[in-house]
Structure formats: structure tokens, C-alpha cells
Amino acid sequence: MTNIEIHHAPEVLPKDWVERAKKLSTTLISDGMDTPVEMNHLIKPCNIDSVLVGAAVTIDVENGDNLAVHHAIYNSQPGHVLVVDANGYEQRAIIGELMVAAASALQLSGFVIDGLIRDYHTLSKASLPVFSRGAISGGPTKNGPGVLNQPITCGGLDVKPGDFVMGDADGVIVLSRDKVEEALAKAEEKAAYEDNRLEQIAAGNIRPKWLK
């Protein structure tokens, strides 16, 4: 008998959204939004080259406990990002090398932990994206309780199951699905502008036209 409350996992993101987002960045998407979409700046990737895009599987845990995260790994599918409200707890890690290896073998898209991890050296070289507030050697408890796939708060943002989650070197952003298509279109337009501006700078036209 487990004390983990498990709700149905959300649909993964459309392949088109994932492919388009991976050609962009969190900064480009953030620039086109009229409401905050950025998680707390302390939540950063272990591997600076990580690019994370996927649908949120939301997980609520007790301080320093990861039983619900174990359940989430095996109740998710490729294209899911495990987003954990760990309350910013700073005394124990929530995940480490073994859990990341399992999630990678199951082809999940990555982790976002509003808390700490461990085995940082190994995870800094891992192909599976892992975002967190930092690392500590102390391991988690596995007692529960916990909840899967109900709305949570992570990194200062409200996150719902199935939300669009993207992370890169600048941090993590979260969008509701109804905002994604417009956000990607605006970001693609901004990317074209920035590419053109870089070409102008390389050609010697350094001062922007808008600067009077």
C-alpha cells in the first residue's frame, strides 16, 4: 500500500512544437510573453549545454523525500519532463545518478527540481537534462507522501500537468498549452531579427537604428 496519490499522466507535446522550440531559446520565447514565464533564477542546468523541452509531469513531495519521484519515473513516457515541487528544501537531495539513469533509459525528457540533487559531477556530463537549485551530498528519504499530476508551484511559477516546459543555460520557462503556438511564432520572428542584427554588426553597422 503506497501513500502516493497518482493521477493520469498528461499528453506529450506535439512533435512540431518540440522541434521548433529546440531551434530557439528560453530568452527568445520569454521576450514575446506579456506575463512572467520564468522560474526562479537559481534553477539552472547541471550540464550547461542541456536543452530541455517537454510536457510537465508534476510532482509534489515532502521535504527531502523522493518516493513520489520514483513513482513518476515509471508512470511517465518519452516526452515528459518531471517537474518537482521540492519546496526549495536545502538539507537533502531529491534525485541522483541512479534515478537519472533510469529516466534516461526510459527516454524521459528530463528533470526540473525546485530543490537539490546529488552526484553533480556525473550529472554535469549526462545527456539527460537536469535542472535544480544546486547539489548536496545528503540523500533523500523514501517515505512519502506525495502527489503526481496535480497543479503545483515550482520555482515561483504555477505548473499544471501537460504544460510546455523548456530549459537551457538561462534557466527554465513554463507556458500553458494555449499560449505555445503564439509564443513560438513570436520567438521565431525575434530570432530572424536577431540574426539580421548580428549580420549588420559583422558588416560594420554596429549602432542600432532605434537608438537615437
C-alpha positions as CSV (number, residue, x, y, z in Angstrom):
1,M,0.0,0.0,0.0
2,T,1.5,3.4,-1.0
3,N,0.7,6.8,0.2
4,I,1.5,8.3,-3.2
5,E,-1.5,9.9,-5.0
6,I,-1.2,9.2,-8.7
7,H,-3.3,10.9,-11.3
8,H,-3.3,10.2,-15.1
9,A,-0.2,11.4,-16.9
10,P,-0.8,14.2,-19.5
11,E,-0.3,14.0,-23.2
12,V,3.2,14.8,-24.5
13,L,3.8,17.9,-26.6
14,P,3.2,17.8,-30.4
15,K,6.4,16.9,-32.2
16,D,6.3,20.2,-34.2
17,W,6.4,22.3,-31.0
18,V,9.4,20.3,-29.7
19,E,11.4,20.6,-32.9
20,R,10.6,24.4,-33.3
21,A,11.4,25.1,-29.6
22,K,14.8,23.4,-29.8
23,K,15.8,25.8,-32.6
24,L,15.1,28.7,-30.3
25,S,15.9,29.6,-26.7
26,T,14.2,30.5,-23.5
27,T,15.2,34.1,-23.9
28,L,13.6,34.4,-27.3
29,I,10.3,32.9,-26.1
30,S,10.4,34.9,-22.8
31,D,10.7,38.2,-24.8
32,G,7.4,37.6,-26.5
33,M,5.4,36.9,-23.4
34,D,3.3,39.5,-21.6
35,T,3.2,37.6,-18.3
36,P,6.1,36.1,-16.4
37,V,7.0,32.6,-17.6
38,E,10.5,32.3,-15.9
39,M,11.2,30.1,-12.9
40,N,13.5,31.3,-10.1
41,H,16.9,32.2,-11.5
42,L,18.6,29.7,-9.1
43,I,17.1,26.8,-11.0
44,K,19.9,26.1,-13.6
45,P,21.1,23.1,-15.6
46,C,23.8,20.7,-14.3
47,N,25.1,20.4,-17.9
48,I,25.4,23.9,-19.3
49,D,24.7,22.5,-22.8
50,S,21.4,21.0,-21.8
51,V,18.3,21.9,-23.8
52,L,15.1,20.6,-22.3
53,V,11.7,20.7,-24.0
54,G,8.7,18.6,-22.9
55,A,5.3,18.3,-21.2
56,A,5.2,18.6,-17.4
57,V,4.5,15.7,-15.2
58,T,4.0,17.5,-11.9
59,I,5.2,16.0,-8.6
60,D,4.6,17.3,-5.1
61,V,6.9,15.9,-2.4
62,E,7.5,16.2,1.3
63,N,10.8,18.0,2.3
64,G,13.7,15.8,1.3
65,D,11.6,12.8,0.3
66,N,11.6,11.3,-3.2
67,L,9.2,8.3,-3.1
68,A,6.8,10.2,-5.4
69,V,9.6,10.9,-7.9
70,H,10.4,7.2,-8.2
71,H,6.7,6.5,-9.0
72,A,6.7,9.3,-11.5
73,I,9.6,7.8,-13.4
74,Y,7.6,4.7,-14.1
75,N,4.3,6.4,-14.7
76,S,5.6,8.7,-17.4
77,Q,6.6,8.3,-21.0
78,P,9.1,9.7,-23.6
79,G,8.4,13.4,-24.0
80,H,7.6,14.0,-20.3
81,V,9.6,16.3,-18.1
82,L,9.4,15.5,-14.3
83,V,8.8,18.8,-12.6
84,V,9.2,18.5,-8.8
85,D,8.0,20.9,-6.2
86,A,10.6,20.1,-3.6
87,N,9.9,23.3,-1.6
88,G,13.4,24.6,-2.2
89,Y,14.5,22.3,0.6
90,E,18.2,22.5,1.2
91,Q,19.0,19.6,3.6
92,R,18.6,16.6,1.3
93,A,18.9,15.8,-2.4
94,I,15.8,14.7,-4.3
95,I,17.5,12.8,-7.2
96,G,20.9,11.4,-8.1
97,E,22.7,9.3,-10.7
98,L,20.7,6.1,-10.4
99,M,17.3,7.8,-10.9
100,V,18.6,9.9,-13.8
101,A,20.0,6.7,-15.4
102,A,16.6,5.1,-15.1
103,A,14.8,8.1,-16.5
104,S,17.3,8.3,-19.4
105,A,16.8,4.5,-20.2
106,L,13.1,5.1,-20.3
107,Q,13.7,8.1,-22.7
108,L,12.1,10.7,-20.5
109,S,12.9,14.3,-21.4
110,G,14.5,15.4,-18.1
111,F,14.0,16.8,-14.6
112,V,13.3,20.2,-13.1
113,I,13.8,20.2,-9.3
114,D,12.9,23.1,-7.1
115,G,15.4,21.8,-4.6
116,L,18.7,20.0,-4.6
117,I,20.3,17.0,-6.3
118,R,23.4,14.9,-5.8
119,D,26.1,13.2,-8.0
120,Y,26.6,16.5,-9.6
121,H,29.8,15.7,-11.3
122,T,28.2,12.7,-13.1
123,L,25.0,14.6,-13.9
124,S,27.0,17.6,-15.3
125,K,28.2,15.2,-18.1
126,A,24.9,13.4,-18.5
127,S,22.8,13.7,-21.7
128,L,19.5,13.8,-19.9
129,P,18.8,17.4,-18.8
130,V,18.6,18.0,-15.1
131,F,17.8,21.4,-13.6
132,S,17.9,22.2,-9.9
133,R,18.9,24.8,-7.3
134,G,22.2,23.0,-6.7
135,A,23.7,20.0,-5.0
136,I,24.3,18.4,-1.7
137,S,25.7,15.0,-0.7
138,G,22.9,14.1,1.7
139,G,20.4,11.5,0.3
140,P,16.6,11.6,0.4
141,T,14.1,9.7,2.4
142,K,11.6,7.4,0.7
143,N,8.6,7.6,2.9
144,G,6.1,9.8,1.1
145,P,3.6,11.1,1.0
146,G,3.4,12.7,-2.5
147,V,1.1,13.6,-5.4
148,L,1.6,13.1,-9.1
149,N,-0.1,15.2,-11.8
150,Q,-1.9,17.8,-9.9
151,P,-1.2,21.6,-10.1
152,I,1.9,22.6,-8.2
153,T,4.2,25.6,-7.7
154,C,7.8,25.2,-8.9
155,G,10.4,27.9,-9.0
156,G,7.8,30.5,-8.2
157,L,5.5,29.5,-11.1
158,D,2.2,27.7,-11.2
159,V,2.7,24.5,-13.2
160,K,-0.1,22.2,-14.5
161,P,0.2,18.7,-15.8
162,G,0.9,18.9,-19.6
163,D,2.3,22.5,-19.5
164,F,5.1,23.3,-22.0
165,V,8.4,23.3,-20.2
166,M,11.7,24.5,-21.7
167,G,15.1,24.9,-20.1
168,D,18.5,25.9,-21.3
169,A,21.6,27.7,-19.9
170,D,19.5,30.7,-19.0
171,G,17.0,28.8,-16.9
172,V,13.5,27.3,-17.1
173,I,10.3,28.7,-18.6
174,V,6.7,27.3,-18.4
175,L,3.8,28.0,-20.7
176,S,0.2,26.8,-20.7
177,R,-0.6,24.9,-23.9
178,D,-2.9,27.6,-25.2
179,K,0.0,30.1,-25.3
180,V,2.6,27.9,-27.1
181,E,1.8,28.4,-30.7
182,E,1.7,32.2,-30.5
183,A,4.8,32.2,-28.3
184,L,6.8,30.1,-30.8
185,A,5.7,32.3,-33.7
186,K,6.8,35.4,-31.9
187,A,10.1,33.8,-30.9
188,E,10.8,32.7,-34.5
189,E,10.2,36.3,-35.6
190,K,12.6,37.6,-32.9
191,A,15.2,35.1,-33.9
192,A,15.1,36.3,-37.5
193,Y,15.5,39.9,-36.3
194,E,18.5,39.0,-34.1
195,D,20.2,37.0,-36.9
196,N,19.8,40.1,-39.2
197,R,21.2,42.3,-36.5
198,L,24.2,40.1,-36.0
199,E,24.9,40.3,-39.7
200,Q,24.7,44.1,-39.6
201,I,27.1,44.2,-36.7
202,A,29.6,41.9,-38.6
203,A,29.3,44.2,-41.6
204,G,30.2,47.3,-39.5
205,N,26.7,48.7,-38.9
206,I,27.1,48.5,-35.2
207,R,24.8,51.2,-33.8
208,P,21.2,50.0,-33.8
209,K,18.8,52.1,-35.8
210,W,16.4,52.5,-33.0
211,L,19.0,54.2,-30.7
212,K,18.6,58.0,-31.2
